[in-house]
Amino acid sequence: MTGFTHFTLLADGEVFEPNLEFETERGRYIMAMKAWAKDAEEAADMIVEIGQSLGFRPDGELQVFVTSPEEPEEDEPYGYDVQFTSYLEDEEEMDGEDRPKWIH
């Protein structure tokens, strides 16, 4: 064992270069990633670096959570299970049919 901790990270940002592998287009996204790292700071650096290599620029909130792993620890830090979820930055950009239905 190397003494790494397992993290799940969520980063708010913008795809500046579409990526066919992850089916992203230019626009706002939340990037999610799981990682084995020595600490939360290293995990945060990893999501920034990996995101930029995939055409994503984190520019908003970054959340880091200690979580249970789905992949085993290795000899070096690594990230896996990268996912992108798009969203509209301004609710005004949504058409009426796609607006959430609020329950009171």
ROVEX-871023 format. One record per atom (N, C-alpha, C, O): residue number from 1; residue in one letter; chain; atom name; x, y, z. Coordinates in steps of 0.001 Angstrom, whole numbers. Example, Ala and Ser with C-alpha at 12.3 -4.5 7.8 and 13.67 -1.06 7.14 Angstrom:
BEGIN
NODE seq type mol atom      px      py      pz
NODE   1    A   A    N   13190   -5690    7800
NODE   1    A   A   CA   12300   -4500    7800
NODE   1    A   A    C   13200   -3300    7800
NODE   1    A   A    O   14236   -3319    8465
NODE   2    S   A    N   12850   -2250    7080
NODE   2    S   A   CA   13670   -1060    7140
NODE   2    S   A    C   12900      30    7870
NODE   2    S   A    O   13409    1138    8039
This chain:
BEGIN
NODE seq type mol atom      px      py      pz
NODE   1    M   A    N     842   -1194       0
NODE   1    M   A   CA       0       0       0
NODE   1    M   A    C     878    1245       0
NODE   1    M   A    O    1941    1276     620
NODE   2    T   A    N     419    2250    -695
NODE   2    T   A   CA    1208    3467    -856
NODE   2    T   A    C     791    4587      74
NODE   2    T   A    O    1483    5602     160
NODE   3    G   A    N    -315    4431     767
NODE   3    G   A   CA    -766    5489    1656
NODE   3    G   A    C   -1590    6554     969
NODE   3    G   A    O   -1794    7626    1537
NODE   4    F   A    N   -2072    6292    -241
NODE   4    F   A   CA   -2938    7247    -924
NODE   4    F   A    C   -4335    7202    -315
NODE   4    F   A    O   -4731    6222     317
NODE   5    T   A    N   -5066    8287    -522
NODE   5    T   A   CA   -6466    8384    -111
NODE   5    T   A    C   -7309    8436   -1370
NODE   5    T   A    O   -6878    8964   -2396
NODE   6    H   A    N   -8515    7884   -1290
NODE   6    H   A   CA   -9415    7900   -2447
NODE   6    H   A    C  -10356    9097   -2350
NODE   6    H   A    O  -10948    9354   -1301
NODE   7    F   A    N  -10485    9828   -3463
NODE   7    F   A   CA  -11319   11023   -3529
NODE   7    F   A    C  -12295   10947   -4695
NODE   7    F   A    O  -12038   10278   -5696
NODE   8    T   A    N  -13414   11640   -4550
NODE   8    T   A   CA  -14309   11951   -5665
NODE   8    T   A    C  -14338   13464   -5766
NODE   8    T   A    O  -14496   14163   -4765
NODE   9    L   A    N  -14183   13966   -6998
NODE   9    L   A   CA  -14095   15412   -7224
NODE   9    L   A    C  -15165   15865   -8202
NODE   9    L   A    O  -15519   15142   -9134
NODE  10    L   A    N  -15674   17061   -7982
NODE  10    L   A   CA  -16617   17719   -8886
NODE  10    L   A    C  -16074   19111   -9166
NODE  10    L   A    O  -15785   19866   -8238
NODE  11    A   A    N  -15933   19454  -10446
NODE  11    A   A   CA  -15412   20765  -10824
NODE  11    A   A    C  -16374   21432  -11793
NODE  11    A   A    O  -16809   20830  -12775
NODE  12    D   A    N  -16696   22678  -11502
NODE  12    D   A   CA  -17549   23490  -12370
NODE  12    D   A    C  -16650   24235  -13348
NODE  12    D   A    O  -15640   24814  -12948
NODE  13    G   A    N  -17010   24222  -14619
NODE  13    G   A   CA  -16170   24917  -15581
NODE  13    G   A    C  -16748   24929  -16975
NODE  13    G   A    O  -17949   24758  -17186
NODE  14    E   A    N  -15854   25137  -17918
NODE  14    E   A   CA  -16263   25318  -19307
NODE  14    E   A    C  -15445   24424  -20226
NODE  14    E   A    O  -14223   24347  -20107
NODE  15    V   A    N  -16131   23748  -21143
NODE  15    V   A   CA  -15442   23017  -22197
NODE  15    V   A    C  -15086   24049  -23267
NODE  15    V   A    O  -15961   24680  -23860
NODE  16    F   A    N  -13788   24206  -23499
NODE  16    F   A   CA  -13323   25162  -24498
NODE  16    F   A    C  -12969   24481  -25807
NODE  16    F   A    O  -12817   25137  -26837
NODE  17    E   A    N  -12836   23152  -25764
NODE  17    E   A   CA  -12542   22380  -26964
NODE  17    E   A    C  -13349   21087  -26912
NODE  17    E   A    O  -13117   20258  -26032
NODE  18    P   A    N  -14296   20895  -27837
NODE  18    P   A   CA  -15119   19684  -27822
NODE  18    P   A    C  -14269   18418  -27819
NODE  18    P   A    O  -13176   18386  -28387
NODE  19    N   A    N  -14786   17378  -27172
NODE  19    N   A   CA  -14070   16115  -27058
NODE  19    N   A    C  -15014   14997  -27487
NODE  19    N   A    O  -16017   14739  -26822
NODE  20    L   A    N  -14694   14333  -28599
NODE  20    L   A   CA  -15555   13277  -29124
NODE  20    L   A    C  -15656   12086  -28177
NODE  20    L   A    O  -16730   11502  -28034
NODE  21    E   A    N  -14559   11722  -27535
NODE  21    E   A   CA  -14570   10570  -26636
NODE  21    E   A    C  -15559   10758  -25491
NODE  21    E   A    O  -16231    9810  -25085
NODE  22    F   A    N  -15647   11982  -24969
NODE  22    F   A   CA  -16553   12263  -23852
NODE  22    F   A    C  -17839   12951  -24299
NODE  22    F   A    O  -18664   13337  -23471
NODE  23    E   A    N  -18004   13101  -25608
NODE  23    E   A   CA  -19209   13684  -26213
NODE  23    E   A    C  -19522   15069  -25655
NODE  23    E   A    O  -20675   15384  -25358
NODE  24    T   A    N  -18475   15896  -25513
NODE  24    T   A   CA  -18675   17253  -25022
NODE  24    T   A    C  -18635   18245  -26172
NODE  24    T   A    O  -17976   18020  -27187
NODE  25    E   A    N  -19349   19339  -25994
NODE  25    E   A   CA  -19340   20470  -26914
NODE  25    E   A    C  -18939   21687  -26105
NODE  25    E   A    O  -18840   21606  -24880
NODE  26    R   A    N  -18710   22800  -26753
NODE  26    R   A   CA  -18391   24024  -26023
NODE  26    R   A    C  -19561   24385  -25119
NODE  26    R   A    O  -20721   24307  -25524
NODE  27    G   A    N  -19243   24783  -23888
NODE  27    G   A   CA  -20288   25193  -22971
NODE  27    G   A    C  -19957   24833  -21530
NODE  27    G   A    O  -18853   24388  -21216
NODE  28    R   A    N  -20948   25037  -20660
NODE  28    R   A   CA  -20793   24818  -19222
NODE  28    R   A    C  -20977   23335  -18879
NODE  28    R   A    O  -21887   22676  -19381
NODE  29    Y   A    N  -20099   22829  -18019
NODE  29    Y   A   CA  -20143   21432  -17598
NODE  29    Y   A    C  -19702   21312  -16145
NODE  29    Y   A    O  -18992   22164  -15611
NODE  30    I   A    N  -20145   20233  -15532
NODE  30    I   A   CA  -19580   19754  -14282
NODE  30    I   A    C  -18747   18530  -14669
NODE  30    I   A    O  -19245   17590  -15288
NODE  31    M   A    N  -17477   18564  -14293
NODE  31    M   A   CA  -16611   17403  -14522
NODE  31    M   A    C  -16517   16638  -13212
NODE  31    M   A    O  -16232   17221  -12166
NODE  32    A   A    N  -16755   15344  -13268
NODE  32    A   A   CA  -16624   14476  -12101
NODE  32    A   A    C  -15485   13499  -12362
NODE  32    A   A    O  -15267   13065  -13493
NODE  33    M   A    N  -14765   13163  -11300
NODE  33    M   A   CA  -13647   12244  -11443
NODE  33    M   A    C  -13372   11594  -10089
NODE  33    M   A    O  -13546   12217   -9042
NODE  34    K   A    N  -12947   10355  -10124
NODE  34    K   A   CA  -12476    9674   -8923
NODE  34    K   A    C  -10961    9609   -9021
NODE  34    K   A    O  -10408    9532  -10118
NODE  35    A   A    N  -10284    9640   -7867
NODE  35    A   A   CA   -8824    9658   -7900
NODE  35    A   A    C   -8222    9058   -6645
NODE  35    A   A    O   -8786    9140   -5554
NODE  36    W   A    N   -7069    8459   -6831
NODE  36    W   A   CA   -6190    8081   -5739
NODE  36    W   A    C   -5091    9124   -5704
NODE  36    W   A    O   -4412    9338   -6708
NODE  37    A   A    N   -4902    9783   -4558
NODE  37    A   A   CA   -3897   10841   -4437
NODE  37    A   A    C   -3377   10888   -3005
NODE  37    A   A    O   -3981   10315   -2098
NODE  38    K   A    N   -2254   11574   -2810
NODE  38    K   A   CA   -1679   11648   -1455
NODE  38    K   A    C   -2499   12542    -539
NODE  38    K   A    O   -2531   12324     673
NODE  39    D   A    N   -3178   13568   -1116
NODE  39    D   A   CA   -4014   14458    -309
NODE  39    D   A    C   -4998   15181   -1230
NODE  39    D   A    O   -4939   15044   -2452
NODE  40    A   A    N   -5901   15952    -624
NODE  40    A   A   CA   -6945   16651   -1388
NODE  40    A   A    C   -6344   17664   -2372
NODE  40    A   A    O   -6876   17854   -3466
NODE  41    E   A    N   -5252   18305   -1990
NODE  41    E   A   CA   -4624   19282   -2887
NODE  41    E   A    C   -4095   18612   -4155
NODE  41    E   A    O   -4268   19136   -5255
NODE  42    E   A    N   -3456   17460   -4002
NODE  42    E   A   CA   -2971   16742   -5181
NODE  42    E   A    C   -4145   16294   -6049
NODE  42    E   A    O   -4074   16384   -7275
NODE  43    A   A    N   -5225   15810   -5427
NODE  43    A   A   CA   -6405   15389   -6189
NODE  43    A   A    C   -6986   16572   -6966
NODE  43    A   A    O   -7380   16416   -8121
NODE  44    A   A    N   -7042   17755   -6344
NODE  44    A   A   CA   -7554   18951   -7029
NODE  44    A   A    C   -6657   19322   -8202
NODE  44    A   A    O   -7150   19672   -9275
NODE  45    D   A    N   -5346   19249   -8007
NODE  45    D   A   CA   -4418   19523   -9112
NODE  45    D   A    C   -4631   18538  -10259
NODE  45    D   A    O   -4528   18904  -11430
NODE  46    M   A    N   -4931   17284   -9911
NODE  46    M   A   CA   -5142   16256  -10934
NODE  46    M   A    C   -6372   16552  -11783
NODE  46    M   A    O   -6314   16415  -13005
NODE  47    I   A    N   -7496   16959  -11162
NODE  47    I   A   CA   -8695   17214  -11966
NODE  47    I   A    C   -8485   18422  -12874
NODE  47    I   A    O   -9013   18463  -13985
NODE  48    V   A    N   -7723   19399  -12409
NODE  48    V   A   CA   -7430   20562  -13258
NODE  48    V   A    C   -6593   20131  -14452
NODE  48    V   A    O   -6922   20468  -15589
NODE  49    E   A    N   -5518   19392  -14212
NODE  49    E   A   CA   -4618   18975  -15280
NODE  49    E   A    C   -5302   18023  -16265
NODE  49    E   A    O   -5199   18197  -17479
NODE  50    I   A    N   -5997   17023  -15737
NODE  50    I   A   CA   -6698   16072  -16607
NODE  50    I   A    C   -7800   16783  -17375
NODE  50    I   A    O   -7974   16549  -18571
NODE  51    G   A    N   -8551   17656  -16695
NODE  51    G   A   CA   -9611   18410  -17372
NODE  51    G   A    C   -9080   19224  -18529
NODE  51    G   A    O   -9659   19206  -19616
NODE  52    Q   A    N   -7986   19938  -18317
NODE  52    Q   A   CA   -7415   20762  -19382
NODE  52    Q   A    C   -6969   19909  -20561
NODE  52    Q   A    O   -7098   20326  -21712
NODE  53    S   A    N   -6444   18716  -20284
NODE  53    S   A   CA   -6031   17836  -21384
NODE  53    S   A    C   -7233   17319  -22176
NODE  53    S   A    O   -7079   16864  -23310
NODE  54    L   A    N   -8440   17387  -21577
NODE  54    L   A   CA   -9668   16941  -22251
NODE  54    L   A    C  -10487   18110  -22796
NODE  54    L   A    O  -11620   17921  -23240
NODE  55    G   A    N   -9918   19319  -22762
NODE  55    G   A   CA  -10617   20481  -23300
NODE  55    G   A    C  -11520   21176  -22313
NODE  55    G   A    O  -12425   21905  -22719
NODE  56    F   A    N  -11304   20973  -21024
NODE  56    F   A   CA  -12155   21526  -19972
NODE  56    F   A    C  -11333   22455  -19081
NODE  56    F   A    O  -10226   22112  -18666
NODE  57    R   A    N  -11882   23625  -18794
NODE  57    R   A   CA  -11215   24596  -17930
NODE  57    R   A    C  -12053   24821  -16681
NODE  57    R   A    O  -13103   25460  -16756
NODE  58    P   A    N  -11615   24312  -15535
NODE  58    P   A   CA  -12343   24580  -14293
NODE  58    P   A    C  -12259   26070  -13968
NODE  58    P   A    O  -11174   26651  -13978
NODE  59    D   A    N  -13403   26684  -13682
NODE  59    D   A   CA  -13381   28119  -13369
NODE  59    D   A    C  -14398   28476  -12289
NODE  59    D   A    O  -14651   29652  -12028
NODE  60    G   A    N  -14973   27462  -11671
NODE  60    G   A   CA  -15970   27693  -10631
NODE  60    G   A    C  -15655   26872   -9405
NODE  60    G   A    O  -14491   26657   -9068
NODE  61    E   A    N  -16683   26421   -8749
NODE  61    E   A   CA  -16525   25667   -7512
NODE  61    E   A    C  -15868   24310   -7775
NODE  61    E   A    O  -16157   23646   -8770
NODE  62    L   A    N  -14989   23919   -6868
NODE  62    L   A   CA  -14354   22606   -6907
NODE  62    L   A    C  -14650   21923   -5579
NODE  62    L   A    O  -14317   22442   -4514
NODE  63    Q   A    N  -15273   20763   -5655
NODE  63    Q   A   CA  -15604   20005   -4444
NODE  63    Q   A    C  -14774   18724   -4422
NODE  63    Q   A    O  -14651   18031   -5433
NODE  64    V   A    N  -14206   18421   -3252
NODE  64    V   A   CA  -13379   17231   -3081
NODE  64    V   A    C  -13917   16454   -1881
NODE  64    V   A    O  -14055   17003    -787
NODE  65    F   A    N  -14217   15181   -2093
NODE  65    F   A   CA  -14777   14325   -1046
NODE  65    F   A    C  -13908   13083    -882
NODE  65    F   A    O  -13434   12525   -1872
NODE  66    V   A    N  -13698   12652     340
NODE  66    V   A   CA  -13072   11358     589
NODE  66    V   A    C  -14175   10322     427
NODE  66    V   A    O  -15222   10418    1066
NODE  67    T   A    N  -13936    9321    -436
NODE  67    T   A   CA  -14963    8324    -750
NODE  67    T   A    C  -14362    6924    -803
NODE  67    T   A    O  -13143    6752    -800
NODE  68    S   A    N  -15231    5945    -849
NODE  68    S   A   CA  -14796    4553   -1004
NODE  68    S   A    C  -14405    4315   -2461
NODE  68    S   A    O  -15070    4817   -3367
NODE  69    P   A    N  -13351    3568   -2692
NODE  69    P   A   CA  -12878    3347   -4069
NODE  69    P   A    C  -13709    2325   -4832
NODE  69    P   A    O  -14348    1445   -4257
NODE  70    E   A    N  -13671    2478   -6146
NODE  70    E   A   CA  -14239    1481   -7050
NODE  70    E   A    C  -13129     782   -7827
NODE  70    E   A    O  -13349    -264   -8438
NODE  71    E   A    N  -11936    1370   -7798
NODE  71    E   A   CA  -10748     797   -8438
NODE  71    E   A    C   -9668     678   -7368
NODE  71    E   A    O   -9641    1478   -6432
NODE  72    P   A    N   -8783    -301   -7489
NODE  72    P   A   CA   -7752    -486   -6463
NODE  72    P   A    C   -6662     592   -6520
NODE  72    P   A    O   -6413    1202   -7560
NODE  73    E   A    N   -6037     797   -5390
NODE  73    E   A   CA   -4892    1692   -5286
NODE  73    E   A    C   -3730    1122   -6096
NODE  73    E   A    O   -3562     -94   -6188
NODE  74    E   A    N   -2925    2023   -6687
NODE  74    E   A   CA   -1744    1599   -7434
NODE  74    E   A    C    -513    2275   -6844
NODE  74    E   A    O    -605    2950   -5818
NODE  75    D   A    N     623    2099   -7480
NODE  75    D   A   CA    1882    2660   -6981
NODE  75    D   A    C    1989    4162   -7197
NODE  75    D   A    O    2769    4825   -6514
NODE  76    E   A    N    1229    4706   -8125
NODE  76    E   A   CA    1264    6130   -8439
NODE  76    E   A    C    -150    6704   -8342
NODE  76    E   A    O   -1124    5976   -8533
NODE  77    P   A    N    -272    7997   -8049
NODE  77    P   A   CA   -1602    8624   -8053
NODE  77    P   A    C   -2216    8517   -9458
NODE  77    P   A    O   -1508    8573  -10464
NODE  78    Y   A    N   -3540    8362   -9504
NODE  78    Y   A   CA   -4208    8341  -10805
NODE  78    Y   A    C   -5677    8690  -10657
NODE  78    Y   A    O   -6271    8529   -9591
NODE  79    G   A    N   -6252    9175  -11760
NODE  79    G   A   CA   -7669    9497  -11821
NODE  79    G   A    C   -8383    8529  -12739
NODE  79    G   A    O   -7776    7966  -13650
NODE  80    Y   A    N   -9684    8330  -12500
NODE  80    Y   A   CA  -10474    7433  -13339
NODE  80    Y   A    C  -11941    7825  -13270
NODE  80    Y   A    O  -12327    8703  -12498
NODE  81    D   A    N  -12746    7169  -14080
NODE  81    D   A   CA  -14198    7380  -14127
NODE  81    D   A    C  -14539    8854  -14339
NODE  81    D   A    O  -15343    9431  -13607
NODE  82    V   A    N  -13914    9449  -15349
NODE  82    V   A   CA  -14168   10857  -15683
NODE  82    V   A    C  -15518   10960  -16390
NODE  82    V   A    O  -15809   10202  -17315
NODE  83    Q   A    N  -16330   11905  -15941
NODE  83    Q   A   CA  -17650   12127  -16540
NODE  83    Q   A    C  -17894   13622  -16670
NODE  83    Q   A    O  -17396   14419  -15875
NODE  84    F   A    N  -18668   13989  -17683
NODE  84    F   A   CA  -19054   15378  -17894
NODE  84    F   A    C  -20567   15480  -17944
NODE  84    F   A    O  -21227   14674  -18599
NODE  85    T   A    N  -21115   16467  -17256
NODE  85    T   A   CA  -22545   16741  -17283
NODE  85    T   A    C  -22729   18192  -17680
NODE  85    T   A    O  -22245   19095  -16997
NODE  86    S   A    N  -23425   18416  -18778
NODE  86    S   A   CA  -23631   19789  -19255
NODE  86    S   A    C  -24796   20440  -18523
NODE  86    S   A    O  -25689   19763  -18014
NODE  87    Y   A    N  -24767   21753  -18482
NODE  87    Y   A   CA  -25881   22516  -17920
NODE  87    Y   A    C  -25890   23898  -18546
NODE  87    Y   A    O  -24891   24348  -19107
NODE  88    L   A    N  -27034   24563  -18442
NODE  88    L   A   CA  -27160   25924  -18937
NODE  88    L   A    C  -26857   26871  -17793
NODE  88    L   A    O  -27389   26732  -16691
NODE  89    E   A    N  -25997   27832  -18072
NODE  89    E   A   CA  -25578   28768  -17024
NODE  89    E   A    C  -26705   29685  -16600
NODE  89    E   A    O  -26804   30056  -15431
NODE  90    D   A    N  -27551   30049  -17538
NODE  90    D   A   CA  -28619   31011  -17271
NODE  90    D   A    C  -29958   30341  -17533
NODE  90    D   A    O  -30190   29828  -18627
NODE  91    E   A    N  -30827   30341  -16555
NODE  91    E   A   CA  -32136   29712  -16716
NODE  91    E   A    C  -32893   30305  -17902
NODE  91    E   A    O  -33741   29633  -18489
NODE  92    E   A    N  -32603   31540  -18258
NODE  92    E   A   CA  -33279   32184  -19385
NODE  92    E   A    C  -32989   31468  -20700
NODE  92    E   A    O  -33758   31599  -21652
NODE  93    E   A    N  -31885   30709  -20767
NODE  93    E   A   CA  -31530   30003  -21989
NODE  93    E   A    C  -32399   28764  -22210
NODE  93    E   A    O  -32399   28201  -23304
NODE  94    M   A    N  -33134   28336  -21191
NODE  94    M   A   CA  -33948   27128  -21291
NODE  94    M   A    C  -35289   27441  -21952
NODE  94    M   A    O  -35883   28487  -21688
NODE  95    D   A    N  -35772   26531  -22816
NODE  95    D   A   CA  -37125   26731  -23326
NODE  95    D   A    C  -38105   26258  -22267
NODE  95    D   A    O  -37751   25500  -21365
NODE  96    G   A    N  -39319   26709  -22390
NODE  96    G   A   CA  -40343   26431  -21394
NODE  96    G   A    C  -40535   24955  -21094
NODE  96    G   A    O  -40754   24592  -19938
NODE  97    E   A    N  -40460   24092  -22106
NODE  97    E   A   CA  -40703   22666  -21899
NODE  97    E   A    C  -39587   22018  -21071
NODE  97    E   A    O  -39837   21036  -20372
NODE  98    D   A    N  -38384   22542  -21139
NODE  98    D   A   CA  -37269   21934  -20426
NODE  98    D   A    C  -37089   22491  -19021
NODE  98    D   A    O  -36252   21998  -18266
NODE  99    R   A    N  -37857   23504  -18663
NODE  99    R   A   CA  -37705   24099  -17321
NODE  99    R   A    C  -38164   23112  -16258
NODE  99    R   A    O  -39128   22369  -16443
NODE 100    P   A    N  -37451   23126  -15147
NODE 100    P   A   CA  -37868   22213  -14073
NODE 100    P   A    C  -39236   22593  -13533
NODE 100    P   A    O  -39616   23764  -13510
NODE 101    K   A    N  -39952   21592  -13109
NODE 101    K   A   CA  -41265   21806  -12493
NODE 101    K   A    C  -41031   21915  -10985
NODE 101    K   A    O  -40577   20959  -10357
NODE 102    W   A    N  -41338   23064  -10411
NODE 102    W   A   CA  -41103   23282   -8994
NODE 102    W   A    C  -42281   22757   -8198
NODE 102    W   A    O  -43438   22996   -8544
NODE 103    I   A    N  -41976   22041   -7134
NODE 103    I   A   CA  -43010   21522   -6251
NODE 103    I   A    C  -43008   22378   -4988
NODE 103    I   A    O  -41962   22581   -4371
NODE 104    H   A    N  -44169   22874   -4609
NODE 104    H   A   CA  -44249   23761   -3429
NODE 104    H   A    C  -44871   23022   -2286
NODE 104    H   A    O  -45030   23582   -1202
